Amino acid sequence: MGSVRMKPNILVTGTPGTGKTTTCSLLADDPNLNLRHINLGELVKQKNLHNGWDDEFECYILNEDLVNDELAGMMDEGGNIVDYHSCDFFPERWVDCVAVLQTDNSILYDRLTNRYFYQKTELSSNLGCIWLSSVSLYENIWS
């Protein structure tokens, strides 16, 4: 069995537009917490941890194995706050706390329509999945 981490790893998840990046950035900027913010979407782009581009959803196709290989050392060390819209492929041993952010649909709709990269089909898909995602995340976290 590995050594015990001195600092926790926190995963902040939720649908796009709920404030994951803002929340993680604020926490990482607090010198008393001394957390490293890992914006997984940015890391995937910077380190090419993907299997190409999805034209329909206009995003990279995440390669979970490459991502986990890249994160292994940092997560074992601890003190990370990871920002991503899903939580199902991270090894349980890496995560000490999961925060699922949610936003009222009327606020979320305005936020997403103001983002230049949202197509109408993607917006409908994200808003339609919020309820199902919440149920699924709840079941995954508490089962």
Buried (B, 14 or more C-beta within 10 A) or exposed (E): EEEEBEBEBBBBBBBBBBBBBEBBBEBBEEEEEEBBBBBBBEBBEEEEBBEEEEEEEEBBEBBEEBBBEBBEEBBEEBBBBBBBBBBEEBEEEBBEEBBBBBBEEEEBBEBBEEEEEBEEEBBEEBBEEBEEBBEBBEEEEEE
